[in-house]
Amino acid sequence: MVPETPPLPLLTPFKMGKYNLSHRIVLAPLTRQRSYDNVPQPHAALYYSQRATKGGLLIAEATDVSKTAQGFLHTPGIWTKEQVEAWKPIVDAVNAKGGLQPDGQAPVSSTDKPISFQLEGMEFTPPRRLRTDEIPQIVDDFRIAARNAIEAGFHGVEIHGGLGYLIDQFMKDQVNDRTDQYGGSLENRCRFSLEIVEAIVNEIGSDKVGIRLSPHVNYMESGDSDPEALGLYMVKSLNKYNIAYCHMVEPRMKIGAENTKFSESLLPMRKAFNNTFIVAGGYDREEGNKAIEENRGDLVAYGRLFLANPDLPKRFELDAPLNEYNRETFYTHDPVVGYTDYPFLEETI
Ligand SMILES: Cc1cc2nc3c(=O)[nH]c(=O)nc-3n(C[C@H](O)[C@H](O)[C@H](O)COP(=O)(O)O)c2cc1C
């Protein structure tokens, strides 16, 4: 008799709230800048459905909740009727393959300090500090965007609270220099994010809400002097809302730190959070399996590897070689090249 090999931890089922996931390999949110004039395009239906599996969780790319929320060119929006309608066939294409997909997020700023560097070919306009009386409107933009996402057919929304986006700019003490009730103490800096969580939970139900956080990461100079205190404060506050999941980016994704050893860890937050915990950042097959085995997360989100391997769960199952990602086409606007033309396994052998 051939002894049965135990299933790969990443390929074991998981129940996230009311959703039965058939495996633990999640598509991380990936901005691809192919939604011309902020309208999702038909080619996104192919891109996402290529990455869909029965019972697999896909997180859509960062999506603008209003006209003022746009951070990059050709990112999708979800504040107009036209955008909501354009999302529908994309969500349908994924659902037809049995996949699940949330989304969410926004820029303006907590500050008017500009970032201190420029990247070649990219100009960063100095931000405008939101007035206290403008904040309820922004919270409401998120609420409406969440409702629109449900109308478009998404199973839920992921609030983009990480990686230097607006919510992160409020939470991090190296950006937030406000003196009103949204600045200063940890509680004050987290108020904006929690108001958004509350508004969305009340609008669509806690079981359809997730949030992405990156307390340790310092993209776009959005860093914090005490990431663990921030992460812990947030997960403990989130517990009160009973949201479906918390999705955290590993400290190793800090700028310039990807390949160095790290003493900081997401474990304290994992332990303090009551519901599903998703980890992301620098995972491969082995590291992902280890994280599940050691119970450091319930699900693992993959960015670059999933971008370049539409059939990533299959490849992990077979321990097959992976396509390499091409950084040059991450953010180009072609509807096919570097987007839907990464080969499936059967095309490569
Ligand atoms: C092309 C590209 C676009 C990304 N866009 C987003 C985004 O829209 N929102 C977000 O939270 N993270 C974004 N990220 C970060 C990824 O979600 C992920 O956290 C990161 O790539 C680390 O995971 P990995 O090592 O599996 O790639 C992006 C990453 C890449 C490579």
Ligand as a Chemical Component Dictionary entry (heavy atoms), coordinates in Angstrom:
data_LIG
# 
_chem_comp.id                   LIG 
_chem_comp.type                 NON-POLYMER 
_chem_comp.pdbx_formal_charge   0 
_chem_comp.three_letter_code    LIG 
# 
loop_
_chem_comp_atom.comp_id 
_chem_comp_atom.atom_id 
_chem_comp_atom.alt_atom_id 
_chem_comp_atom.type_symbol 
_chem_comp_atom.charge 
_chem_comp_atom.model_Cartn_x 
_chem_comp_atom.model_Cartn_y 
_chem_comp_atom.model_Cartn_z 
_chem_comp_atom.pdbx_ordinal 
LIG C1  C1  C 0 2.357  45.158 -8.848 1  
LIG C2  C2  C 0 1.985  45.284 -7.397 2  
LIG C3  C3  C 0 0.883  46.047 -7.050 3  
LIG C4  C4  C 0 0.471  46.133 -5.711 4  
LIG N1  N1  N 0 -0.658 46.827 -5.414 5  
LIG C5  C5  C 0 -1.150 46.821 -4.147 6  
LIG C6  C6  C 0 -2.409 47.407 -3.832 7  
LIG O1  O1  O 0 -3.132 47.899 -4.706 8  
LIG N2  N2  N 0 -2.810 47.405 -2.548 9  
LIG C7  C7  C 0 -2.072 46.807 -1.569 10 
LIG O2  O2  O 0 -2.473 46.811 -0.394 11 
LIG N3  N3  N 0 -0.894 46.209 -1.841 12 
LIG C8  C8  C 0 -0.426 46.187 -3.098 13 
LIG N4  N4  N 0 0.755  45.547 -3.377 14 
LIG C9  C9  C 0 1.426  44.782 -2.319 15 
LIG C10 C10 C 0 0.998  43.323 -2.392 16 
LIG O3  O3  O 0 -0.369 43.176 -2.073 17 
LIG C11 C11 C 0 1.812  42.441 -1.430 18 
LIG O4  O4  O 0 1.592  42.836 -0.099 19 
LIG C12 C12 C 0 3.295  42.534 -1.734 20 
LIG O5  O5  O 0 3.527  42.305 -3.109 21 
LIG C13 C13 C 0 4.089  41.512 -0.934 22 
LIG O6  O6  O 0 3.666  40.217 -1.204 23 
LIG P1  P1  P 0 4.482  39.240 -2.183 24 
LIG O7  O7  O 0 5.848  39.079 -1.575 25 
LIG O8  O8  O 0 3.679  37.963 -2.147 26 
LIG O9  O9  O 0 4.518  39.869 -3.532 27 
LIG C14 C14 C 0 1.205  45.475 -4.699 28 
LIG C15 C15 C 0 2.343  44.749 -5.054 29 
LIG C16 C16 C 0 2.738  44.632 -6.381 30 
LIG C17 C17 C 0 3.941  43.810 -6.728 31 
# 
loop_
_chem_comp_bond.comp_id 
_chem_comp_bond.atom_id_1 
_chem_comp_bond.atom_id_2 
_chem_comp_bond.value_order 
_chem_comp_bond.pdbx_ordinal 
LIG C1  C2  SING 1  
LIG C2  C3  SING 2  
LIG C2  C16 DOUB 3  
LIG C3  C4  DOUB 4  
LIG C4  N1  SING 5  
LIG C4  C14 SING 6  
LIG N1  C5  DOUB 7  
LIG C5  C6  SING 8  
LIG C5  C8  SING 9  
LIG C6  O1  DOUB 10 
LIG C6  N2  SING 11 
LIG N2  C7  SING 12 
LIG C7  O2  DOUB 13 
LIG C7  N3  SING 14 
LIG N3  C8  DOUB 15 
LIG C8  N4  SING 16 
LIG N4  C9  SING 17 
LIG N4  C14 SING 18 
LIG C9  C10 SING 19 
LIG C10 O3  SING 20 
LIG C10 C11 SING 21 
LIG C11 O4  SING 22 
LIG C11 C12 SING 23 
LIG C12 O5  SING 24 
LIG C12 C13 SING 25 
LIG C13 O6  SING 26 
LIG O6  P1  SING 27 
LIG P1  O7  DOUB 28 
LIG P1  O8  SING 29 
LIG P1  O9  SING 30 
LIG C14 C15 DOUB 31 
LIG C15 C16 SING 32 
LIG C16 C17 SING 33 
# 
